[in-house]
Amino acid sequence: MNRVSAGRFVSLFMSYFFLLLTATRAIAQSETDSLRQLNDRLDSLFIDEVEDRRTPDKVLHAEPLYIDLIRDLGARKGEREWNVGMGLTDNLYYDTYDMLIEYEWAPVNRLGLEVEIPITLYGINGRDSGQNGLAIPPANRIESLKLAAQWSFLVSERAKTTLALGYINSIKLADIQDLSRVSTVTGNQFNPFLIAAKRWGNRFHTLVYTGPVLTYAFQSKHWKSRFEMNSSVHYMIPGTRNFVGLEVNQSVAGRQSSVVMRPQLRVGVTSNLLLGIVTGIPLSRQEQRLSSFLRLIYEPAHKNRKPVQNG
């Protein structure tokens, strides 16, 4: 092969190579654009299903998994949901096992109601020899009977914002070992709260949940109070109901405060069954250390009671 032929061959080969590379990149970009368009379409359809296929208006918001809401914001009549939660907290000298079962429903538009029974069990983790008496955990207990209501008083699809007021009343119960010896009801807890939630675009969600918690003990006639500020930010995975996010739980009682960061993930198991996974990371680890929490969410199908009116 002479030099001219060899040079032409190299030139043709390089031209073919760059043409192939350009075509490959174009195909890859086209597939990426198609996938992005598909995800955007799925996101739009899901938002449309939540917000526009039924009345009254409702804005899709990502709900925090640890301090959850009383039904969805902007709840519609007939919606309902079951939750089962299980958690483990590693304290300094003992472990805490939390369990809960709750039922949420909306008897009328915009109003959500909830009944919850939380249970707390304790176990020694072996960090104390027992000589100091620090390894003795609190008594196991059915914490309370929680009754709650939440009213969404502002729902703006245009601003993608919902505001709600709520109230939780917890009837405090005696330790399990004392149920047969003392009064079953030992106190009452009052918790009014305010919620402000906004969606940014189709995928980013922010929410603030705040209010005081007042506890009255019947036997000692003593009041305790604290103020809670819970905030969260979530990112909805494109084309799905799944999300990742961060929930921050802050509690202030007198001069003492605690902050726990809770990275979390929600994944869809079926169309009406979701699994929430939460990790707790306290900023101060003097007593409480790492924790984990699982929430199983089952939402029965809700029939469209009022069709959307066109025009």
DRENKOLMI-413852 format. One record per residue (C-alpha): residue in one letter; x, y, z. Coordinates in steps of 0.001 Angstrom, whole numbers, plus 500000, padded with zeros to 6 digits. Example, Ala and Ser with C-alpha at 12.3 -4.5 7.8 and 13.67 -1.06 7.14 Angstrom:
BEGIN
  r      xx      yy      zz
  a  512300  495500  507800
  s  513670  498940  507140
END
This chain:
BEGIN
  r      xx      yy      zz
  m  500000  500000  500000
  n  501506  503371  498966
  r  501553  506450  501188
  v  498577  508083  499449
  s  496424  504978  499885
  a  497510  504560  503501
  g  496746  508200  504241
  r  493320  507917  502616
  f  492613  504748  504588
  v  493535  506456  507876
  s  491418  509466  506962
  l  488412  507299  506119
  f  488883  505245  509293
  m  489033  508375  511483
  s  485994  509839  509744
  y  484083  506592  510308
  f  485215  506476  513951
  f  484083  510033  514687
  l  480821  509437  512825
  l  480193  506322  514921
  l  481103  508168  518130
  t  478776  511055  517255
  a  475939  508663  516409
  t  476445  506746  519667
  r  476387  509943  521702
  a  473296  511119  519846
  i  471521  507815  520540
  a  472529  507906  524214
  q  471360  511516  524504
  s  468114  510613  522771
  e  467533  507733  525194
  t  468326  510027  528134
  d  465948  512665  526827
  s  463268  510023  526244
  l  463699  508670  529780
  r  463566  512191  531193
  q  460424  512919  529217
  l  458863  509655  530392
  n  459682  510428  534034
  d  458348  513956  533668
  r  455175  512517  532141
  l  454783  509994  534966
  d  455361  512724  537571
  s  452750  514917  535908
  l  450252  512037  535733
  f  450777  511186  539419
  i  450344  514820  540477
  d  447284  515077  538231
  e  445841  511918  539809
  v  446277  513356  543313
  e  445304  516951  542629
  d  442918  517168  539677
  r  441004  513901  539276
  r  438946  514479  542415
  t  437420  517364  544296
  p  438097  519481  546300
  d  441557  520817  545429
  k  444552  519089  546977
  v  448316  519586  546707
  l  450697  516617  546653
  h  453188  516835  549541
  a  455818  514389  550790
  e  454933  513375  554355
  p  457757  512965  556919
  l  458099  509402  558164
  y  459001  509774  561861
  i  456685  512578  563010
  d  453956  511835  560506
  l  450846  513841  559745
  i  447219  513204  560659
  r  446066  512061  557201
  d  447300  513848  554082
  l  447233  517617  553947
  g  444041  518670  552185
  a  442465  515288  552964
  r  439365  514286  551023
  k  436310  512607  552521
  g  436663  508823  552572
  e  440473  508634  552569
  r  441948  506272  555152
  e  445267  504742  556076
  w  446788  502146  558410
  n  450301  502554  559841
  v  452458  500073  561733
  g  455775  501318  563080
  m  458758  499656  564786
  g  461868  501373  566096
  l  465072  500733  568051
  t  467030  503401  569938
  d  470491  502768  571380
  n  470682  504700  574665
  l  473723  504934  576903
  y  472822  502111  579297
  y  469701  500512  577794
  d  467906  500051  574478
  t  464426  501309  573663
  y  462051  499351  571428
  d  459143  501376  570063
  m  456038  500015  568399
  l  452879  501722  567223
  i  449692  501052  565342
  e  447528  503867  564045
  y  444467  504415  561901
  e  443821  507638  560000
  w  440680  508660  558127
  a  438901  511724  556733
  p  435197  511923  557706
  v  434773  515149  555712
  n  436881  517122  553252
  r  439953  518852  554701
  l  439634  517137  558109
  g  441791  514192  559147
  l  441351  512140  562323
  e  443691  509606  563918
  v  443767  507005  566678
  e  447182  505676  567717
  i  448482  503306  570393
  p  452261  503576  570991
  i  454099  500936  573037
  t  457611  501243  574524
  l  459735  498328  575753
  y  463218  498523  577294
  g  466232  496217  577467
  i  469677  496414  579078
  n  472513  496719  576563
  g  475346  495642  578909
  r  477366  498882  578985
  d  476996  499170  582784
  s  478138  496527  585262
  g  475150  497207  587472
  q  477182  498583  590392
  n  476052  502145  589710
  g  472440  501220  589144
  l  472486  502983  585783
  a  471578  499862  583841
  i  468073  499723  585307
  p  465814  500797  582417
  p  462376  502421  582783
  a  459356  500150  583021
  n  457670  498823  579877
  r  454474  500649  579071
  i  451643  501258  576685
  e  452479  504935  576411
  s  449067  506404  575746
  l  445898  506483  573741
  k  446451  509226  571174
  l  443507  510976  569559
  a  444257  513599  566928
  a  442633  515937  564418
  q  444091  518010  561577
  w  442301  520669  559527
  s  443784  522025  556286
  f  442512  525605  556244
  l  444457  526765  553179
  v  445056  524701  550032
  s  446572  526530  547051
  e  447366  524500  543936
  r  448731  527605  542241
  a  451253  528264  545036
  k  451683  524497  545689
  t  451197  525290  549371
  t  449047  523906  552199
  l  448576  525255  555728
  a  446956  523215  558502
  l  446110  523378  562203
  g  445938  520296  564385
  y  445634  518953  567898
  i  446834  515740  569546
  n  445453  514617  572920
  s  447376  511779  574568
  i  445791  510003  577520
  k  448850  508829  579468
  l  448685  505273  580825
  a  450401  503545  583745
  d  453353  501173  583364
  i  452326  497682  582294
  q  453449  496186  585618
  d  451306  498693  587554
  l  448088  498445  585561
  s  446409  496198  588153
  r  447599  498199  591210
  v  447156  501863  590342
  s  444896  503985  588207
  t  445191  503103  584538
  v  445223  506758  583495
  t  448100  508767  584967
  g  447970  512033  583052
  n  447071  513937  579957
  q  449143  515530  577201
  f  448044  518468  575051
  n  449725  519213  571715
  p  448308  521886  569373
  f  450363  522332  566208
  l  450727  524225  562953
  i  451859  522769  559612
  a  453155  524673  556581
  a  454092  522672  553464
  k  455219  523693  549985
  r  456212  521781  546852
  w  458896  523323  544638
  g  458346  522186  541058
  n  457323  518535  540814
  r  459930  516843  542988
  f  461194  518960  545891
  h  459069  519187  549037
  t  459532  521183  552256
  l  457447  521069  555432
  v  457439  522618  558925
  y  455482  521065  561810
  t  455635  522978  565106
  g  453836  523503  568410
  p  453992  523215  572228
  v  453559  519979  574187
  l  452018  520286  577674
  t  451832  517279  580032
  y  449857  517129  583273
  a  450436  514335  585847
  f  447318  513547  587859
  q  449094  512182  590951
  s  451687  514914  591422
  k  449512  517649  589883
  h  452637  518776  588058
  w  452917  520353  584606
  k  455746  519786  582142
  s  456171  521679  578913
  r  458368  521684  575848
  f  458295  523213  572401
  e  458843  521143  569262
  m  460025  522261  565849
  n  460057  519576  563158
  s  461177  520404  559630
  s  461789  518245  556576
  v  462935  518360  552969
  h  462292  515548  550468
  y  463110  514740  546858
  m  460626  512574  544974
  i  462391  510035  542742
  p  461450  510748  539085
  g  458619  508608  537749
  t  457820  507006  541140
  r  456152  507612  544522
  n  459484  506913  546227
  f  461440  509664  547930
  v  464598  510389  549890
  g  464827  513155  552430
  l  465880  514536  555775
  e  463684  515185  558794
  v  465005  517319  561666
  n  463297  516955  565065
  q  464113  519669  567614
  s  462733  519829  571153
  v  463278  522649  573677
  a  462386  522267  577371
  g  463545  525149  579551
  r  467249  525597  578909
  q  467698  522115  577493
  s  467307  521289  573834
  s  467828  518235  571666
  v  468147  517865  567915
  v  467917  514594  565988
  m  468674  514350  562265
  r  466653  511626  560531
  p  467690  510675  556980
  q  464861  508663  555431
  l  463681  506741  552418
  r  460219  505726  551232
  v  459718  502950  548689
  g  456548  501635  547113
  v  455922  497907  547596
  t  452578  497841  545763
  s  450220  500541  544519
  n  448765  501035  548006
  l  451538  499710  550271
  l  454599  501792  551164
  l  457649  501155  553357
  g  459440  503955  555180
  i  462994  503545  556506
  v  464420  506102  558959
  t  467793  506487  560699
  g  468134  508757  563753
  i  471374  510661  564392
  p  471302  512854  567552
  l  473587  515887  567531
  s  474268  515339  571246
  r  475003  511737  572242
  q  475133  512066  576026
  e  472170  509731  576514
  q  470600  508857  573156
  r  472720  507349  570401
  l  471820  506057  566949
  s  468317  504812  566231
  s  466339  503190  563431
  f  462661  503177  562571
  l  460477  501351  560043
  r  456978  502425  559043
  l  454621  500252  556983
  i  451887  502330  555334
  y  448765  500773  553856
  e  446252  503021  552118
  p  443062  501271  550925
  a  441714  502410  547575
  h  439639  505557  547755
  k  436715  505817  545376
  n  436171  509045  543504
  r  433110  510443  545233
  k  432806  513700  543290
  p  433945  513953  539678
  v  435863  517011  538582
  q  433563  519566  536984
  n  434855  520916  533662
  g  434444  524578  532874
END
